[in-house]
Amino acid sequence: MKRQFFAAATLAASLMMGQTAAASDCKVDVADPFDLEAAQITEIYDCIEAEMVENYTKGDNEVAATYRDWTVSSTRPAVAGAHGNRLLQTFANDVAAEQYLKFADEGVVMPVGSVLAKESITISKKKKKAVTGPLFIMTKAEAGSAPETADWVYSVVQPNGKMMKFKQSFCHDCHVSWEAQDMLAYPLEEVRVSN
């Protein structure tokens, strides 16, 4: 199920401070993203999605340039509490899609070459508007190449297209909570696509 289908239908403070690009007209009438209704989230996404892509592709990151052609994992973004209470929308490349979209609770082993890209939208409480958040990326590397992170390599494209520098443990220390799922968290159940 590619991006075309979708058209129809707690990271630390360093990721929260100054890491967003303001959307010009994506006003939000609530300050807390958990107060948003599904229709409001869809409206926000429709307003900001083109700007997100433009922002992420200002740099030369290959994932940022291609992820919108991958399989989308949910019918719309949702806020789960992770990644700084942002609205999140995850895309899986062709290697990852079949296994990821099973949304299995245990025994998950993602194939080498799996890449997940997670768009994020921040709700600015002060300005009551939606702003582009970072693009979070997970890449499954060859067995043994990154044993401290279960062979996952984490990266982040900032809204200005530049890569964020951070220690791998910064992401992995949270993702290890989903060890039985090969370190993967999934979209909220109510927005998951059917496989």
C-alpha positions, 0 to 999 in steps of 0.5 A: 500500500503506497503513499497514494493510498494514504492520500485518500484516507519522549525524545529529549529536549534537544529534539524539541528546542529549535528543531522545527520549521514553522508552517505558514498557515496550519493553525491548531485550535488546541495546545495539547496534541492529545486533544486533537480529534481524528478529523483535525489531525487529517486537516493538519496533515493535509495542510503541512505535508507538502511543506514537510517534504520540502523541508526534509529534502533541503539536504541530500539525505537519500531517505528524505528524498525517497521515503514518500514512495514507500509503504505507509503504515497508518491511515493518518498520523497519530500521537502516541507520546513518544518522540516528544508528543508529536504527531507521527506517520511511519513509512516502510521501504520495500524490504521492511514493509511486509514484516513491519505491517504484521505489527507482531508483538513478539519474535520479530526479526526485521530483514537487513536493509529494512528502513523506516522513516517517521515524519513528525509534526509538532503542535506549537503550544504558544502559537497554536499551529502545526510545525514540521518536526524531525524525520526520524529514520531507523535502518537495519544493518548487517548482523554484528555491525552495530551490536550495541543497538541490535544492528539498528542505525538511527538518524534524524533529518531536521526540518532544515534538511540537515542531519542531527548529530546525537549518540545512537544510545539516545534513540536506542535506550527508548527503542529497547523497550520493544526488544521482542518487536526487534526494537520497533514501536508501531502506530496506534492500533486505531490508525494501523493499515490492514496488511 
